[in-house]
Structure formats: structure tokens, C-alpha cells
Amino acid sequence: MNGISLQQQLKELISGGKSMGLQMLAGVCRKSELEVIKALPEGMGMLFEGSYFDKVWQMLTEIDTLTFFIESSGNIFEFKTKVEHGREGFGYFNLFGKNCLNGHLRKETVSSIALLKIPFMQLESRQVAFINTDGKVMYSFYLPREGQKIDPKAEELFNAFIAENGAN
């Protein structure tokens, strides 16, 4: 795909129907995930500054179940979970609770947050990606599906967030 723009490469890859998520697209195009997000066709990605962390997290807490997703060195870890409100302490955004995601996040390492509509395996997909200063996704959340469609309530929250907060 040499000699064509990143935008054109992405358009061809996505319209070709291959099952490629954000990290795979970035690998094929030899670009960072952030560069790919910025070059996505209109309507497929909305990028927010890391300062939107609390607002995005609040939206995630309103969704019954999400798929938490981490890709590291080609390995993919995912599990379904509920996201609860966190609290600040000892330099971390701390997550506690029963039957939900637990951990300790460094909010200051999030430089951007992307709300993405990239199809995967020929199905609609909605991803909320937390991106570091190197332009790499640290972790993501995927909205749940009912059958092969995005859960309507989750989709409504996702779209409302984009509509209310606009682009940076």
C-alpha cells in the first residue's frame, strides 16, 4: 500500500471486510494507533483530550456490562465487567467493588481518549480507547451487543456523549 495516503489505506482496509481492530490496522499501516484514529473516515472516530477522563468514566459506569480489553505484545486479554465509580488516592484512580473491574489507574498517563465505531468481524463495534503519550492504546472498553447489534441503551449513551462533548 505504498504511495497512497493513510486515509486511503484505512478506507480500503475497512471496506475490504477483513476483521481488523484498531491495533491490527495500526500494525498493517505501520503507524501508531493515535495516527490511525486521526486518519479514520469521518464518523468512525472522535478524539478527546485526556482531561475528559472523568466524564468518559462516568459514561462507562452507566453501562451494565462492558468488555475490558488489553492487547500487549500481540496477546489479547478481554473480559466482561461492570465499571464502577473510582476514587482518587495515593496518586491513583482506584477501582474497588464486588463483581466489577478493580485496579489502580494513573489518569495522568492518559493523553487522549477515543470513541470509535470501527466494524469488527463484519459486525458493528463501539470502542472507548484510553491512549498514552506514545499514541498507543493502554486499555479499551467495548460496548455490549444484544445478538449482533450494539445494546441500544449503551449505544444511546455513547452517541449522546459524542453529541454533548463534541470534538477537540
The 8 nearest C-alpha neighbors of each residue, nearest first, counted from 0:
[[1, 3, 2, 8, 28, 4, 5, 7],
 [2, 0, 3, 4, 8, 28, 5, 7],
 [1, 3, 0, 4, 5, 8, 7, 6],
 [4, 2, 1, 7, 0, 5, 8, 6],
 [3, 5, 7, 6, 8, 2, 1, 9],
 [4, 6, 8, 7, 9, 38, 3, 28],
 [5, 7, 38, 9, 4, 8, 10, 39],
 [6, 8, 10, 4, 9, 5, 11, 3],
 [9, 7, 5, 11, 6, 10, 12, 4],
 [10, 8, 12, 6, 11, 7, 13, 5],
 [9, 11, 7, 13, 8, 12, 14, 6],
 [12, 10, 8, 14, 9, 13, 15, 7],
 [13, 11, 9, 15, 10, 14, 8, 17],
 [12, 14, 10, 15, 11, 16, 9, 17],
 [13, 15, 11, 16, 12, 10, 17, 9],
 [16, 14, 12, 13, 17, 11, 10, 18],
 [17, 15, 14, 13, 121, 18, 12, 120],
 [18, 16, 15, 19, 13, 120, 12, 121],
 [19, 17, 120, 119, 16, 20, 121, 118],
 [20, 18, 23, 17, 24, 119, 21, 120],
 [19, 21, 23, 22, 119, 24, 18, 117],
 [20, 22, 24, 23, 25, 32, 19, 117],
 [23, 21, 25, 24, 20, 26, 32, 19],
 [22, 24, 26, 25, 20, 19, 21, 27],
 [25, 23, 21, 27, 26, 22, 19, 28],
 [24, 26, 30, 22, 28, 32, 23, 27],
 [27, 25, 29, 23, 24, 28, 22, 30],
 [26, 28, 24, 29, 25, 23, 30, 22],
 [27, 29, 25, 26, 30, 24, 5, 8],
 [30, 28, 26, 27, 25, 31, 24, 32],
 [29, 31, 25, 28, 34, 32, 26, 35],
 [32, 30, 34, 33, 25, 134, 135, 35],
 [31, 33, 35, 25, 34, 135, 134, 36],
 [32, 34, 134, 36, 31, 35, 37, 135],
 [35, 33, 31, 37, 32, 36, 30, 38],
 [34, 36, 32, 38, 33, 37, 25, 39],
 [37, 35, 33, 39, 38, 34, 32, 44],
 [36, 38, 34, 35, 39, 33, 44, 46],
 [37, 39, 35, 6, 36, 34, 40, 5],
 [40, 38, 36, 37, 43, 35, 6, 41],
 [41, 39, 43, 42, 38, 10, 6, 9],
 [42, 40, 43, 39, 44, 38, 45, 37],
 [41, 43, 44, 40, 116, 45, 39, 115],
 [44, 42, 116, 41, 115, 40, 117, 39],
 [45, 43, 115, 114, 42, 116, 36, 39],
 [44, 46, 114, 113, 166, 115, 47, 43],
 [45, 47, 113, 112, 166, 44, 114, 111],
 [48, 46, 112, 111, 167, 113, 166, 51],
 [47, 49, 111, 50, 51, 110, 112, 46],
 [48, 50, 110, 111, 109, 51, 52, 112],
 [49, 51, 48, 52, 53, 110, 47, 111],
 [52, 50, 49, 54, 53, 48, 55, 47],
 [51, 53, 55, 50, 49, 54, 56, 106],
 [52, 54, 56, 55, 51, 57, 50, 58],
 [55, 53, 57, 51, 56, 52, 58, 50],
 [56, 54, 58, 52, 57, 53, 51, 59],
 [55, 57, 59, 53, 58, 54, 52, 60],
 [56, 58, 54, 60, 55, 59, 53, 61],
 [57, 59, 55, 56, 61, 60, 54, 156],
 [60, 58, 56, 61, 57, 62, 55, 82],
 [59, 61, 82, 57, 83, 58, 62, 56],
 [62, 60, 59, 58, 63, 57, 156, 153],
 [63, 61, 59, 60, 153, 64, 65, 58],
 [62, 64, 81, 61, 65, 60, 82, 153],
 [65, 63, 81, 80, 62, 79, 143, 66],
 [66, 64, 142, 80, 79, 143, 141, 140],
 [65, 67, 79, 141, 78, 140, 80, 68],
 [68, 66, 140, 77, 78, 139, 79, 65],
 [69, 67, 77, 139, 76, 138, 140, 66],
 [70, 68, 138, 76, 75, 77, 71, 139],
 [71, 69, 75, 74, 76, 73, 68, 72],
 [70, 72, 74, 73, 69, 75, 76, 137],
 [73, 71, 74, 70, 75, 69, 22, 76],
 [72, 74, 71, 70, 75, 22, 23, 69],
 [75, 73, 71, 70, 72, 76, 69, 77],
 [74, 76, 70, 69, 73, 71, 77, 68],
 [77, 75, 69, 68, 70, 74, 78, 67],
 [78, 76, 68, 67, 66, 69, 75, 79],
 [77, 79, 66, 67, 80, 68, 76, 65],
 [78, 80, 66, 65, 67, 64, 77, 81],
 [81, 79, 99, 64, 65, 100, 66, 78],
 [80, 82, 99, 64, 63, 65, 100, 83],
 [83, 81, 60, 100, 99, 59, 80, 84],
 [84, 82, 60, 85, 81, 99, 94, 100],
 [83, 85, 60, 86, 82, 57, 94, 56],
 [86, 84, 94, 93, 92, 83, 87, 95],
 [85, 87, 93, 92, 88, 84, 94, 91],
 [86, 88, 92, 91, 93, 85, 90, 89],
 [87, 89, 91, 90, 86, 92, 93, 103],
 [88, 90, 91, 87, 92, 93, 103, 86],
 [91, 89, 88, 87, 105, 92, 104, 106],
 [92, 90, 105, 104, 88, 103, 89, 93],
 [91, 93, 87, 104, 86, 103, 85, 105],
 [92, 94, 103, 85, 86, 91, 102, 87],
 [95, 93, 101, 85, 102, 103, 92, 100],
 [96, 94, 101, 93, 102, 85, 97, 100],
 [95, 97, 99, 98, 101, 94, 83, 100],
 [96, 98, 99, 95, 100, 101, 81, 83],
 [97, 99, 96, 100, 81, 80, 101, 82],
 [100, 98, 81, 80, 97, 82, 96, 101],
 [99, 101, 82, 80, 81, 94, 102, 98],
 [102, 100, 94, 95, 99, 96, 103, 93],
 [101, 103, 94, 93, 104, 100, 95, 92],
 [102, 104, 93, 92, 91, 94, 105, 101],
 [105, 103, 92, 91, 106, 93, 102, 94],
 [104, 106, 91, 107, 108, 92, 103, 90],
 [105, 107, 108, 109, 104, 92, 91, 52],
 [106, 108, 109, 105, 110, 49, 50, 104],
 [109, 107, 106, 131, 105, 110, 132, 130],
 [110, 108, 131, 49, 107, 130, 106, 111],
 [109, 111, 49, 131, 132, 130, 48, 108],
 [112, 110, 49, 48, 130, 47, 109, 129],
 [111, 113, 129, 47, 128, 130, 46, 49],
 [114, 112, 46, 128, 45, 127, 115, 47],
 [113, 115, 127, 45, 44, 126, 46, 128],
 [114, 116, 44, 126, 125, 43, 117, 113],
 [115, 117, 43, 125, 124, 44, 118, 126],
 [116, 118, 124, 115, 43, 119, 125, 123],
 [119, 117, 123, 124, 122, 121, 116, 120],
 [118, 120, 18, 121, 122, 19, 20, 124],
 [119, 121, 18, 122, 118, 17, 19, 16],
 [122, 120, 119, 118, 16, 123, 18, 17],
 [123, 121, 119, 120, 118, 124, 147, 148],
 [122, 124, 118, 119, 148, 121, 149, 125],
 [123, 125, 118, 116, 117, 119, 122, 126],
 [126, 124, 116, 142, 115, 141, 117, 127],
 [125, 127, 141, 115, 140, 114, 128, 124],
 [126, 128, 114, 140, 139, 113, 115, 141],
 [129, 127, 139, 113, 112, 126, 136, 138],
 [128, 130, 112, 136, 138, 137, 139, 109],
 [131, 129, 136, 111, 135, 109, 137, 112],
 [130, 132, 109, 110, 133, 134, 135, 108],
 [131, 133, 134, 110, 130, 108, 109, 135],
 [134, 132, 131, 135, 130, 31, 33, 110],
 [133, 135, 33, 132, 131, 31, 32, 130],
 [136, 134, 130, 32, 133, 131, 137, 31],
 [135, 137, 130, 129, 138, 128, 131, 32],
 [138, 136, 130, 129, 135, 131, 69, 139],
 [139, 137, 69, 136, 129, 68, 128, 140],
 [140, 138, 128, 68, 127, 67, 129, 69],
 [139, 141, 67, 127, 66, 126, 68, 65],
 [142, 140, 126, 66, 125, 65, 127, 143],
 [141, 143, 65, 125, 153, 126, 140, 66],
 [144, 142, 65, 150, 149, 141, 64, 145],
 [145, 143, 149, 150, 148, 146, 147, 142],
 [144, 146, 150, 148, 147, 149, 143, 151],
 [145, 147, 148, 144, 149, 150, 143, 122],
 [146, 148, 145, 144, 122, 149, 123, 150],
 [149, 147, 144, 145, 146, 150, 123, 122],
 [148, 150, 144, 143, 145, 151, 154, 142],
 [149, 151, 144, 145, 153, 143, 152, 154],
 [152, 150, 154, 153, 149, 155, 148, 145],
 [153, 151, 155, 154, 150, 156, 62, 149],
 [154, 152, 156, 150, 155, 151, 62, 157],
 [155, 153, 151, 157, 152, 156, 150, 158],
 [154, 156, 152, 158, 153, 157, 159, 151],
 [155, 157, 159, 153, 154, 158, 160, 152],
 [158, 156, 154, 160, 155, 159, 153, 161],
 [159, 157, 161, 155, 160, 156, 154, 162],
 [160, 158, 162, 156, 161, 157, 155, 163],
 [161, 159, 163, 157, 158, 162, 164, 156],
 [160, 162, 158, 164, 159, 165, 163, 157],
 [161, 163, 159, 160, 165, 164, 158, 157],
 [164, 162, 160, 161, 159, 165, 158, 166],
 [163, 165, 161, 162, 160, 166, 159, 167],
 [166, 164, 161, 162, 163, 167, 45, 160],
 [165, 167, 45, 46, 47, 164, 161, 162],
 [166, 47, 165, 46, 48, 45, 164, 111]]
